[in-house]
Amino acid sequence: MSIVKSMNGRLRNFKIWDIKLVQGAAMCVMLIIAKLFPQILEISIWWLVVLAILLGIRPMCLFLHK
């Protein structure tokens, strides 16, 4: 069994609450990184908007088409 199949099997046990907790933890890690490296906050907002759109294309397509 490959590592990807193993991880997918474990993730199937997650409820929506567990996924939201992981997202919250990831946001906290990003805030810690932003506090440690304040020059990250000087990036133009438009770069972040473009990055958010690019990263959201695949999940949105999967959500809408399946």
Buried (B, 14 or more C-beta within 10 A) or exposed (E): EEEEEEEEEEEEEEEEEEEEEEEEEEEEEEEEEEEEEEEEEEEEEEEEEEEEEEEEEEEEEEEEEE
